[in-house]
């Protein structure tokens, strides 16, 4: 009888351990970029609430480099146990669209979890430019083909692809001037050196408020809830134009559906909490929520869209 009792006790203990829900230890959130960027801000807004929701620590691990591919590869090759999660933005889709061999397959090696926010790319001009609308810029470019330069934050960035999409869709001949970062492009934009800019809304808004730049439009599909007064490029006649920078969470392929579902529900709830959504809006993020399936569809459509832009613009990896 004693042996039977001990066997039953050990079986119960083993079953209880196996049934212990995720997470049972700290969770690593891997950022593709250095501190201070969009993914960093997103993480710092949600980490305290994730700790509250799951009773475990969530900590940020910055692994910048290779346009975010170092962090992405690390997560893709990590154990699918829920303890290594990638915080990505749409740069990962742009990288997948470029003619290059990556150490991972975006649609095969990741489990999309949740999209939590986006931020628009802004089309801005120096105040000396006779441009107050997208239509004004298109008209000016058609009157002066090959003479109007425009800046981005660097080759293959979201700002570069947004500008290239605009050039292709508007059927205009404007000259791309890539900078080594958004900051230097803003400096020359303010100086009027390269007076047309595709840059982040975070960088352009303070300069526009100071009268040093003029935001003509944003590149998102709809007007931003952060500033409903800013028109979209799509409203100017380029229907369907969408070059938002989205931010989302992804795990390695094989991550359990239960973990994906629980994280998705928690993140969707957290970013809509009044205090979190207000902070995100103050930092010029638009709150987004999607199911894992919707996020997977967004990734597929983004890769297809940017692949067409890359091919038609003959864009090569930096």
C-alpha positions as CSV (number, residue, x, y, z in Angstrom):
1,X,0.0,0.0,0.0
2,X,2.9,2.3,0.9
3,X,4.4,1.8,-2.6
4,X,1.1,2.5,-4.3
5,X,0.6,5.7,-2.2
6,X,4.1,6.9,-3.0
7,X,3.7,6.2,-6.7
8,X,0.4,8.1,-6.8
9,X,2.0,11.0,-4.9
10,X,4.9,11.2,-7.3
11,X,2.5,11.1,-10.2
12,X,0.4,13.9,-8.8
13,X,3.6,16.0,-8.2
14,X,4.8,15.4,-11.7
15,X,1.4,16.2,-13.2
16,X,1.2,19.4,-11.2
17,X,4.7,20.5,-12.4
18,X,3.9,19.7,-16.0
19,X,0.7,21.7,-15.7
20,X,2.4,24.8,-14.3
21,X,1.4,27.6,-16.6
22,X,3.8,29.9,-18.5
23,X,5.7,31.9,-17.3
24,X,7.5,30.4,-14.4
25,X,10.6,32.6,-14.8
26,X,11.8,35.9,-16.2
27,X,11.0,36.6,-19.9
28,X,13.5,38.2,-22.2
29,X,12.2,40.9,-24.6
30,X,14.8,41.3,-27.4
31,X,14.9,44.7,-29.1
32,X,16.3,45.1,-32.6
33,X,17.6,48.6,-32.0
34,X,19.6,50.6,-29.4
35,X,17.9,52.4,-26.4
36,X,15.9,55.5,-27.1
37,X,14.2,54.3,-30.3
38,X,10.6,53.3,-30.9
39,X,10.9,49.7,-29.9
40,X,12.6,50.8,-26.6
41,X,9.8,53.2,-25.8
42,X,7.1,50.6,-26.5
43,X,8.8,48.1,-24.3
44,X,9.2,50.4,-21.4
45,X,5.5,51.3,-21.6
46,X,4.3,47.7,-21.4
47,X,6.9,45.9,-19.3
48,X,5.5,47.0,-15.9
49,X,2.0,45.9,-16.9
50,X,3.3,42.6,-18.2
51,X,4.9,42.0,-14.8
52,X,1.6,42.7,-13.2
53,X,-0.4,40.5,-15.6
54,X,1.9,37.4,-15.3
55,X,3.6,37.8,-12.0
56,X,7.1,37.4,-13.5
57,X,9.8,39.8,-14.6
58,X,10.0,40.9,-18.2
59,X,13.4,42.5,-19.1
60,X,14.7,44.3,-22.1
61,X,17.7,42.9,-24.0
62,X,19.0,45.3,-26.7
63,X,20.8,43.5,-29.6
64,X,21.2,46.1,-32.3
65,X,23.0,45.7,-35.6
66,X,22.5,44.7,-39.2
67,X,19.2,46.6,-39.6
68,X,17.7,44.6,-36.8
69,X,18.7,41.2,-38.2
70,X,21.0,40.3,-35.3
71,X,18.1,40.4,-32.8
72,X,15.7,38.7,-35.2
73,X,18.1,35.8,-35.9
74,X,18.7,35.4,-32.1
75,X,15.0,35.0,-31.4
76,X,14.3,32.8,-34.5
77,X,17.0,30.4,-33.3
78,X,15.9,30.5,-29.6
79,X,13.9,27.8,-27.9
80,X,10.1,28.2,-28.5
81,X,9.4,28.1,-24.8
82,X,8.0,31.7,-24.4
83,X,11.1,33.1,-22.6
84,X,12.6,34.9,-25.6
85,X,10.3,37.3,-27.4
86,X,11.2,39.8,-30.2
87,X,10.0,43.4,-30.2
88,X,10.0,44.2,-33.9
89,X,9.0,47.0,-36.2
90,X,8.2,46.9,-39.9
91,X,12.0,47.1,-40.7
92,X,11.9,43.3,-40.4
93,X,9.4,43.1,-43.3
94,X,11.5,45.5,-45.4
95,X,14.6,43.4,-44.8
96,X,12.7,40.3,-45.9
97,X,11.7,42.2,-49.1
98,X,15.3,43.1,-50.1
99,X,17.3,40.9,-52.5
100,X,19.5,39.3,-49.9
101,X,19.9,36.1,-48.0
102,X,18.8,36.4,-44.4
103,X,19.7,33.9,-41.6
104,X,16.0,33.4,-41.0
105,X,12.7,33.2,-42.9
106,X,10.3,35.8,-41.7
107,X,7.1,33.9,-42.4
108,X,8.4,30.5,-41.4
109,X,10.7,31.1,-38.4
110,X,8.5,33.3,-36.2
111,X,5.1,33.1,-34.4
112,X,3.4,36.5,-34.7
113,X,1.9,37.5,-31.3
114,X,0.5,41.0,-31.3
115,X,0.8,44.4,-33.0
116,X,0.6,47.1,-30.3
117,X,1.2,50.5,-32.0
118,X,2.3,52.3,-35.1
119,X,3.7,55.7,-35.9
120,X,3.4,57.6,-39.1
121,X,6.2,58.5,-41.5
122,X,5.8,62.2,-42.2
123,X,6.3,64.0,-45.5
124,X,7.7,67.5,-44.6
125,X,9.2,70.4,-46.5
126,X,11.3,73.5,-45.7
127,X,9.0,76.6,-45.3
128,X,10.7,78.2,-48.3
129,X,9.2,75.5,-50.6
130,X,6.1,76.6,-52.4
131,X,4.4,73.4,-51.2
132,X,1.5,73.2,-48.9
133,X,-0.1,69.9,-50.1
134,X,0.9,66.6,-51.7
135,X,-0.7,67.8,-54.9
136,X,1.5,70.9,-54.8
137,X,4.6,68.7,-54.5
138,X,3.6,66.5,-57.3
139,X,2.9,69.4,-59.6
140,X,6.3,71.0,-58.7
141,X,8.1,67.7,-59.3
142,X,6.5,67.3,-62.7
143,X,7.4,70.8,-63.6
144,X,11.0,70.2,-62.6
145,X,11.8,66.5,-63.3
146,X,15.0,65.2,-61.8
147,X,15.8,68.5,-59.9
148,X,14.1,68.1,-56.5
149,X,16.0,66.1,-53.9
150,X,14.4,64.4,-50.9
151,X,16.0,62.9,-47.8
152,X,15.5,59.8,-45.8
153,X,17.1,58.4,-42.7
154,X,19.1,56.0,-44.7
155,X,19.0,53.5,-47.5
156,X,16.5,50.6,-46.9
157,X,14.9,52.4,-43.9
158,X,11.1,52.7,-43.5
159,X,11.5,56.4,-44.5
160,X,13.4,55.5,-47.7
161,X,10.8,52.9,-48.7
162,X,7.9,55.3,-47.9
163,X,9.5,58.0,-50.2
164,X,10.2,55.5,-52.9
165,X,6.6,54.3,-52.8
166,X,5.5,57.9,-53.1
167,X,7.8,58.5,-56.1
168,X,6.5,55.4,-57.9
169,X,2.9,55.9,-57.1
170,X,3.0,59.7,-58.0
171,X,5.0,58.9,-61.2
172,X,7.5,61.7,-60.5
173,X,11.2,62.0,-60.9
174,X,12.7,63.1,-57.5
175,X,16.2,62.4,-56.3
176,X,16.8,60.3,-53.1
177,X,19.5,61.6,-50.7
178,X,20.0,59.0,-48.0
179,X,21.5,60.1,-44.6
180,X,23.2,58.2,-41.9
181,X,20.3,58.6,-39.5
182,X,17.1,60.7,-39.1
183,X,18.8,63.4,-37.1
184,X,21.3,64.6,-39.8
185,X,18.5,64.6,-42.4
186,X,16.4,66.9,-40.1
187,X,19.4,69.2,-39.7
188,X,19.8,69.7,-43.4
189,X,16.1,69.9,-43.9
190,X,15.9,72.8,-41.4
191,X,18.8,74.4,-43.2
192,X,17.0,74.0,-46.6
193,X,19.8,71.9,-48.0
194,X,17.5,69.0,-48.8
195,X,14.1,70.7,-48.5
196,X,11.8,67.7,-48.9
197,X,12.0,65.0,-46.2
198,X,10.5,61.6,-45.4
199,X,11.3,61.4,-41.7
200,X,9.6,60.3,-38.5
201,X,6.7,62.1,-37.1
202,X,8.6,62.3,-33.8
203,X,11.4,64.3,-35.4
204,X,9.3,66.5,-37.7
205,X,6.5,67.5,-35.3
206,X,8.7,69.7,-32.9
207,X,10.3,71.4,-35.9
208,X,6.9,72.1,-37.5
209,X,5.6,73.6,-34.2
210,X,8.7,75.8,-34.2
211,X,8.0,76.9,-37.8
212,X,11.3,75.3,-39.1
213,X,9.5,72.7,-41.2
214,X,6.1,72.2,-42.7
215,X,4.4,68.8,-42.4
216,X,2.6,68.3,-45.7
217,X,1.1,64.9,-45.0
218,X,1.6,61.6,-43.2
219,X,2.1,58.2,-45.0
220,X,-0.3,56.1,-43.0
221,X,-3.6,54.7,-44.4
222,X,-5.8,56.9,-42.2
223,X,-5.4,60.1,-40.2
224,X,-3.5,59.7,-36.9
225,X,-5.6,59.9,-33.7
226,X,-2.6,61.8,-32.3
227,X,-3.2,64.7,-34.7
228,X,-6.4,64.5,-36.8
229,X,-5.5,67.7,-38.6
230,X,-2.6,66.1,-40.6
231,X,-3.9,64.8,-44.0
232,X,-2.7,61.6,-45.4
233,X,-0.9,61.0,-48.8
234,X,-3.8,58.7,-49.7
235,X,-6.3,61.6,-49.4
236,X,-4.3,63.4,-52.1
237,X,-5.3,60.9,-54.7
238,X,-2.8,58.1,-54.1
239,X,-5.5,55.7,-52.9
240,X,-4.4,52.9,-50.6
241,X,-1.0,54.5,-49.8
242,X,0.2,53.1,-46.5
243,X,3.7,53.2,-45.1
244,X,3.1,53.1,-41.4
245,X,5.8,52.0,-39.1
246,X,4.2,49.2,-36.9
247,X,5.5,47.7,-33.7
248,X,4.8,44.2,-32.6
249,X,5.8,41.2,-30.6
250,X,7.0,37.9,-32.2
251,X,8.2,34.6,-30.8
252,X,10.1,31.7,-32.4
253,X,8.1,29.4,-34.6
254,X,6.6,26.6,-32.5
255,X,5.6,28.8,-29.6
256,X,2.6,27.2,-28.1
257,X,-0.8,28.6,-29.1
258,X,-1.7,29.0,-25.5
259,X,1.2,31.3,-24.8
260,X,0.5,33.3,-28.0
261,X,-3.1,33.7,-27.1
262,X,-2.4,34.8,-23.5
263,X,0.3,37.3,-24.5
264,X,-1.9,38.6,-27.3
265,X,-4.8,39.2,-24.9
266,X,-2.5,40.8,-22.3
267,X,-0.8,43.2,-24.7
268,X,-4.1,44.2,-26.4
269,X,-5.5,45.0,-23.0
270,X,-2.4,46.8,-21.7
271,X,-2.0,49.2,-24.6
272,X,-5.6,50.3,-24.3
273,X,-5.4,51.1,-20.6
274,X,-5.9,54.9,-20.2
275,X,-2.5,55.6,-18.7
276,X,-0.6,53.5,-21.1
277,X,-2.5,54.8,-24.2
278,X,-2.1,58.4,-23.1
279,X,1.7,58.0,-22.7
280,X,1.9,56.3,-26.1
281,X,-0.1,59.2,-27.7
282,X,2.2,61.7,-26.0
283,X,5.1,59.9,-27.7
284,X,3.3,60.1,-31.0
285,X,2.3,56.4,-31.2
286,X,-1.1,55.3,-32.4
287,X,-2.4,52.3,-30.4
288,X,-3.1,49.2,-32.5
289,X,-4.5,45.8,-31.6
290,X,-4.6,42.7,-33.8
291,X,-5.1,39.0,-33.5
292,X,-2.0,36.8,-34.2
293,X,-3.7,35.8,-37.4
294,X,-4.2,39.4,-38.5
295,X,-0.6,40.2,-37.6
296,X,0.6,37.3,-39.7
297,X,-1.5,38.7,-42.6
298,X,0.0,42.2,-42.1
299,X,3.5,40.7,-42.3
300,X,2.8,38.8,-45.5
301,X,1.1,41.8,-47.2
302,X,4.0,44.1,-46.1
303,X,6.7,41.9,-47.5
304,X,4.8,41.6,-50.8
305,X,4.2,45.4,-51.0
306,X,7.9,46.3,-50.2
307,X,9.2,43.6,-52.5
308,X,7.4,45.3,-55.4
309,X,8.7,48.7,-54.4
310,X,12.3,47.3,-54.0
311,X,12.1,45.6,-57.5
312,X,10.6,48.6,-59.3
313,X,13.1,51.0,-57.6
314,X,16.1,48.7,-58.2
315,X,16.9,49.0,-54.4
316,X,19.8,47.0,-53.1
317,X,20.7,46.1,-49.5
318,X,22.9,48.7,-47.7
